[in-house]
Amino acid sequence: MKRVVAPELLDSDAGTPREIQDSLADLRMVNQVFGGVRTMQLLLRTVAHRQRLHSLTWLDVGGATGDIAEMTNSSLANAGIQSTATILDRAFTHLNGRRPAVCGDALALPFRDDSFDVVASSLFAHHLEPEQLAASVREGLRVARHAVIINDLVRNPVHLALVYAGIPLYRSRLTRHDAVASVRRAYTLDELHTILGRTGAASTEIGVYYLFRMGAIAWKPQPSTT
């Protein structure tokens, strides 16, 4: 299945305020029901356990309303890990003012080096072209102390068929368009592995998770102790 890039309507807020809010609510439902929160929680737990962290701070790039961050933090707390998230989104209209948030660019993060334990994103990577995605991971590695996490869709014909079947579940016409566009422009595991190989990460781990989600961890190179 060839990757096809088509504009997503929510990216440019191409709808009424009600349509935009309904589309953001659709995203919250997708993340809660179809594996987004589960995948993010598992990836963050992997970093926490590997680095022996009982608490962590993380930046949610493209985090919009911050719903996935809130649900993930709650899930991590149940697993005994305290976490604090800061939301970054390019569109001010996506931020709801209820959580710590910054309006900014994923390719030029407005934070100092080593500002967070982890820089993460959910359903964001497929919005970027390969060179942009590699650049965003390099920027994330600068800002993170330990790792960059990517939580995204897998491009697959069966996944696309499931998305078409699920269209009646969505509230907003923006989501009905964007859900299809997202799968068509998503990456495969091999493609993501190749992209991450150009980021300067010390090592990468990529796996498949529930309902055509893929999760990747790009580990930050650590200073030599010699």
Residue, then its C-alpha position, 0 to 999 in steps of 0.5 A: m500500500k503506497r503512502v499517499v499524502a493528503p491534507e487533513l482538515l483539522d490541521s488547518d482548522a478547516g471547519t466551524p468551531r463546533e466541527i473542530q471541537d467535535s473532531l477533537a472529541d473524536l480524537r479523544m475517543v479514538n485514543q481512549v478506545f482504540g489503543g492510543v492511551r494504552t500504547m503511550q502508557l506502555l512506551l512511557r513505562t518502558v522508559a521509566h523502568r529502563q531508567r529506574l524512574h519512579s516519576l517522570t516529566w514529558l512533553d506531548v508534542g501535538g497534544a492538542t487538548g491534552d486529553i491523551a496526556e491526562m489519561t496516560n498520566s492516570s494510567l501510569a499512576n495506577a502502575g505506580i509511576q507519577s508523571t507530569a505532562t506539558i502540552l505543545d501544539r502549533a494551533f492555539t485553537h486546539l489548546n483548552g487552557r486547562r493543562p500546562a501548554v505551549c503553542g510552538d513548533a515541533l521542529a523548533l521546540p521552545f525549550r532548553d536542552d534536557s528539559f524533560d525526561v521524555v519527548a513524546s507524540s501521538l498521532f502526530a508523526h504521520h503529519l510530517e514528511p520523512e525529513q521533517l520527522a527526522a528533524s523533529v526527532r533530533e529536536g526531541l532528542r535535544v530537549a529530552r533527557h532519556a528518549v523520544i517516543i512516537n505513538d502513531l498509526v500503521r499504514n495497512p490495507v486492513h487498517l484502512a478498511l477498518v477506518y472506513a467501517g468506523i466512519p459512522l462512529y465519528r461526530s465531525r465531518l473533519t474526522r471522517h475525512d482525516a481518519v482516512a487521510s491519516v492511515r493513507r499517509a502513515y508510515t510502515l515499521d520499516e519506513l519509520h526504522t529507516i527514518l529514525g536511523r537518520t536522527g542520531a539516536a543511540s538506538t531505536e525500538i519499534g513495535v506493533y500495539y493494539l489495533f494497528r498502532m506502532g510505538a517507537i522509542a529513540w534513545k538519547p546518546q548519553p555522554s561518555t563517562t571516560 
